[in-house]
């Protein structure tokens, strides 16, 4: 049997006690603002991926609260890509220690004052992650465009 393989990754919509969202500015091109997260490693679950990526990028432990979306992207740089997004929360002064090779800046932002540049797909995952109601899954993202 031939198995179909797709690249996968996970990200987190992390809020603080004031409802602000944590975003990271990439330290590498295109230098846009994104959710914490990244690509899965071999034999890693989506929850394991988001925990590891948040630990690597921010130096903190995150316990994902719920899945907020599953996204399919046909034209991702890694090829066909399935992205799992989770909701989580932490204190704004949780001792974040960024990895400067991956993260140029970080901050908690009011949802009506998000930083730019931010890609439409990041904005969609963020908006979905802040909703209280569940979504009909999976969602297909439009073709990738630069922020």
N, C-alpha and C positions, 0 to 999 in steps of 0.2 A: 504494500500500500504506500502511495506517495503522500506524505504529509505536507500541508501548506504551512509555511513558516512566515510569520510577520514579526517585525520589531515591536517591542512593547516598552512602555514606560509608565511612570506614575508621578503625580504632582499633588500638592496639598494647598487648599484654600485655608489659610490659618488666620484666625481672628483673635483679637485681644478682648479684654473685658469691656472696652468702649465700642466694640463693633468695627474697629479699623482692621484692614487686611494687610498682611505682611507680604511685601513684594521684594524681589531681588533684581538688581541691574546686572546683567551679565558682564564679566570682565573680558570678554572676547566678542568678536563680531557676531551679530550685528549690534551688540551693546544695548539691547532693549530691556524693558522691564518684564519679568516673568514670575510665575509661581515657583516656589521651591519644588524641585523634583528633577527627574532625569530618566535615563534609559535603564531598563532592567538588565541584570547580569544573568548568566546562564543558570537555569533552575531556580530562579528567584520569583516569588509570588508578587502580585501587585502591591500588597500591603508591606511585604518585606522590602520592596523597592522604595516605596515612599519613606519608610522609616530610615533606611540607609542613606538615601539622598538628603533628607533633612539633617541627619546627623553629620554627613560630610560637608554640606554647604553651610550649616548654621551652628554646628557643635552642640545641638540639643536633641533630646529624645522626644518624639511626638507619638502619641497614641491616636491614630485616626479614629474619628467618631462614626463616620458613615461615608459610603460611596455616593458621590454627587453626580457622576457622569462617566460614560465610556464613549470615547471618540475614535473614529476611524479617519485616517488621513492618507490618501493615495500618493501624494507627492512630497512626503516628508524627506529630508536629506538622508535618513536611514532607510529609505524605501517605504513600502506600505507600513503604516504605523498604527498601533492601537494604544490609546492613552487612557489610563484610569486616573480619575481625580477624586480625592477624598477631602472631607472637611475635618478640621482640627482646631484646637484653641490652645492658647498659652498666654501667660502673663507677659506684658510688654517689656518687662525688665527680667526676662527669663535667663539671662546670661548668654545671649547669642554671641558666638565667636565665628565670624565668617571665614571661609577659605578664600583668600585674596586671588588665588589662581582661577577661581570660578565666579566670584562675586565682587563687583566693583563698589556697589552701594546696596544698602537695604534700608527698609523702613516700614512702619505701620502707617497706612494711608486711609483717610476718610474715603468712603466709596464714591462720593461725589467730587473727589479731588485726586483722581488717580494720576500717576506720573506718565510721561510720554518719553520716548516712543513705546508703544505697546501694540503687539500684533492683534488683528481681529480674532484670531483663534484663542489667544490668551485671554482677551477680554470676554469671549463667549464662555470659556471654562470658568472664569472668575464669577461672572454673572450667574451662571448655573449653580456654582458652588455656594453662593450666598442665599439662594432660594431655600425656603423652608419646606416647600412641597417637593415630592419626588418627581423625577422626569421619566418620560418614556424612553427607554434605552434600547439599543445604542443610538448615538447621534453621529451623523457624518459631517465632517468639517468641509468647508469650501476649499478650493485650491489655495495653496500657500502663497502669501504675498508678504513682502517686506513691510515692517512697521511704518 
